[in-house]
Amino acid sequence: MKKLLNLLVLMAVLILLSGCATTQNVQPCTFGGTYGFFMGLWHGFVAPLAFLGHLFNSSIAIYAVNNNGGWYDFGFLLGIGGFSGGIFASSKKSKD
């Protein structure tokens, strides 16, 4: 019961803090061509490095705002999964 109460308090605090979040103007990012599947795949591969760079420089983006939608998202998820091993990375039991 105490764990449930702690979880509810944590969720309430996170919801209250999310009200302080600001929005960013993405209009400058939308000029030029759109990014498709292969750029999504590439951005997925470099996302962990982009995240580290974003911690120190807020002008580094992890995800392209100017993308073509579903195909970019699909490539991005495949890229993230390819970097981490995806759903195929499972521990195998060794035979003795």
Secondary structure, DSSP 8 states (H G I E B T S, - for coil): -HHHHHHHHHHHHHHHHHTT------GGGGSS--B-HHHHHHHHHHHHHHHHHHHH-TT--SS-SSB-SHHHHHHHHHHHHHHHTGGG--------
